[in-house]
Amino acid sequence: MRPLGENHDYSLGGEFWRLPNASRNKLCPRFSESKRVKSADVGFARLCPVLRGGLPPGVLRRVREYIEAHLENKVSLQVLAGIAGLSMSHFAKAFKQSEGVAPHDYLVRRRLQRALELLAETDLPLSAIAYTTGFADHSHLTRQFRHHFGVTPSRYRWLLR
């Protein structure tokens, strides 16, 4: 199944009907199992409609830029929602529809990507990298790093050398 994201075509054709019911209902709630499709509509029903919604491209760009500029600081959902001009719950739902992940998960992934860059390009100690990328301490960075990449940051740095 293709990842949810900003500029993807969700037309799965025949693959759509082979998906489990939960996935089908999540991608295309209009064509759930509970609805019966008439024979005249079969050709149309096999194509999943393009999903709409999410954040407008300009708002999404501003939110991403804010996150990039403030990786080392605490970034709250309330501030991000304020940038988008939405309530926190509406923003979280729209962001997830646009990016495919929740705002917090996106933030953690960006911090980890920045940590990867710093591990590869500098000789900074792990505690400095953790602080620079917005993690509470080096053990928090290590836990998240191991969870996402399967190795510790020090092991990753050692493998690069």
N, C-alpha and C positions, 0 to 999 in steps of 0.2 A: 504494500500500500504506500502511496506517495505521502511524503510529509506534508502537514498542513503548513501553509506559508502564504506570503503576500501575492506572488504572481504565478500561481500554479493553476493548471487546468485540471479540474476534478472529474473530467469525463472518463470514467473507467470502462465504459462499454460493458461487454459480457462479464468482465472481472467483477463488476459491482455485485452481481447476483451470486457469486461464489463466496463473497465475504460473509462472516458470521452476522447474525441478525443485529447484534449490538453495534458492530462497526457500520453496518448498512444504515441503521437508524441514526447514528451519529453523523455520518457524512451527508445523508439525504433524508431528513425526517419526513419529507413529503411522500416518499416512496417506501414506507415501512410495510412490514408483512401484513398489517391489519387492513391495508387498502388492496382491493382487488383491481387489477388492471384489465381494461377491456381489450379485446383483440386488436381493435383499431389503434389503441394507444401503445401497443407493445414496442414498436420501433422507437417512439419517443421515450418511453419509460426505461428502456435499456441504457439510455444515456443519463448519467447523473447530472443534474443541473449544476452550473458553476455556483459555488457558495458566494454569498454576498455578506457584507458587514465588515466588522473589524474597524481599525483606525484608518482614517484617510492618510495617504502617503506623506503629506506634509507634516501632519501631527506625529506620525510614527518616526519620521526623520528627526524632529525636534526632541522626542523622547529618547531616541538612541543617542543623539548628540549629548544630551544632558547626562545620561548614564556614563558615556565615555569620559566626559569631563569631570565626573564626580565618583569615579570608581573607588578611590581611596576613602571616601566619606560614606557615612550612612545614608542610603538612598531610601526614602520612604515611599510607600504606595500613594500616600496623600499628596506628596509633592509631584509625583509623576502624573497623577490624575488631574492635578491643578494645571500642569502644563498642557494636558490634553483638553481641559475644560469639561471634564466629566466627573461623575461621582466615582468613588473608589471601586465599587462593585461593577459598575458599567465599564470603567476603564480596564479592570482586570479581565473581564470577559472579552472585551474588544481586542485587548493586547494579545490574549491567548489565541484568539481567532486569527489575528494578523501574523503572529510569530510562531504559533504552534506550541509555545511553552508559556507558563505563567511568568509574570514580571520578575518574581524572585529567582526563578530558575534561570531566566535570561541573564539577570545580573550576576549570578554565581558563575555561569558559563563564561561571561565576558571577563570576569575577574580571573578565572582559571586560564583563559587564553592569554591574558596579560602576564600572568605568572609564568606561563610557558615561554613567552618572549623574553622576559627578564632572566629566567634560568638559562636560556640559550645564549643571550647576548652579554650578560654581566657576571661578575663574580660576587655579587651582593650576598650576604648571609640570608638564610631562609627567613629569619625574623624580619629583616628589612623588606624582603619581597612580600611577605605576608602583610606588613603594615602598608606598603605602597599600593597593594592591590585591594585593600579594604577588608582583609580578614582580621579577626580579633587577635590572633597570635599564630605562631608557626604550627602549632598542633591542629588548629582549625584548618589552616591551609593544607596540611598533610592529610587530614581526614577527607576533605573534599577532593583533593588531588587523587588520592588512592581510590576513592569511590568512583570517580569519573574516568580515570586513565589506567587504573590497575597497578600503578607503581607509585612509590613515594617521590616527592620532588628531588630529594638528594640522589636517589637512584636514577631518576630521569636525567639529572645533570651529569652524573657519572657516565651514563650510557652515551651522552653526546660528546664526551671528551675522547 
